[in-house]
Amino acid sequence: MINWRKSSYSSESGGGGTCVELADLGTTVGVRDSKNPRAGHLALTRTNLRQLAEVIRYSEK
């Protein structure tokens, strides 16, 4: 069974309740929308996840 956990950066209020969950999938990290977990998930390498987080962080400034 995959152990999903909510990101500490997810927002319950403001931002429309955007919630992201992460899971260690071995060689990759799973990323999914906690409001719609049956829609599937992205499997990203840790490097790609770090790059995605940087893009999001810098686009919010």
C-alpha positions as CSV (number, residue, x, y, z in Angstrom):
1,M,0.0,0.0,0.0
2,I,1.2,3.5,-0.8
3,N,1.5,5.9,2.1
4,W,0.4,9.3,0.9
5,R,1.0,12.4,3.0
6,K,-0.2,15.9,2.6
7,S,2.5,18.5,1.8
8,S,3.1,21.0,4.6
9,Y,2.8,23.7,2.0
10,S,-0.8,22.7,1.1
11,S,-3.5,25.2,1.9
12,E,-6.8,24.4,3.5
13,S,-8.0,28.0,3.0
14,G,-7.2,30.7,0.5
15,G,-6.1,29.3,-2.9
16,G,-9.3,27.3,-3.1
17,G,-8.2,24.5,-0.8
18,T,-5.3,23.4,-3.0
19,C,-3.9,20.2,-1.4
20,V,-1.0,18.1,-2.8
21,E,-0.1,14.7,-1.4
22,L,3.3,13.0,-1.8
23,A,4.4,9.4,-1.6
24,D,7.7,7.7,-1.7
25,L,7.5,5.2,-4.6
26,G,11.0,4.0,-4.4
27,T,13.0,5.5,-7.2
28,T,10.3,8.2,-7.8
29,V,8.0,10.4,-5.7
30,G,4.2,10.3,-6.4
31,V,2.3,13.6,-6.5
32,R,-1.4,13.8,-6.5
33,D,-4.4,16.1,-5.9
34,S,-5.8,15.1,-2.5
35,K,-9.3,16.3,-3.5
36,N,-9.3,13.9,-6.4
37,P,-7.0,10.9,-5.6
38,R,-8.7,8.6,-8.0
39,A,-7.5,10.7,-10.9
40,G,-4.1,9.2,-10.6
41,H,-0.7,10.7,-9.8
42,L,2.5,11.9,-11.4
43,A,5.7,9.9,-10.7
44,L,8.6,12.3,-10.6
45,T,12.3,11.7,-9.9
46,R,13.4,13.7,-6.8
47,T,15.4,16.0,-9.1
48,N,12.3,16.7,-11.2
49,L,10.2,17.3,-8.1
50,R,12.8,19.8,-6.8
51,Q,12.8,21.5,-10.2
52,L,9.0,21.7,-10.3
53,A,8.9,23.2,-6.8
54,E,11.5,25.8,-7.8
55,V,9.5,26.8,-10.9
56,I,6.3,27.1,-8.8
57,R,8.1,29.0,-6.1
58,Y,9.6,31.5,-8.5
59,S,6.4,32.0,-10.5
60,E,4.5,33.0,-7.3
61,K,6.9,36.0,-6.7
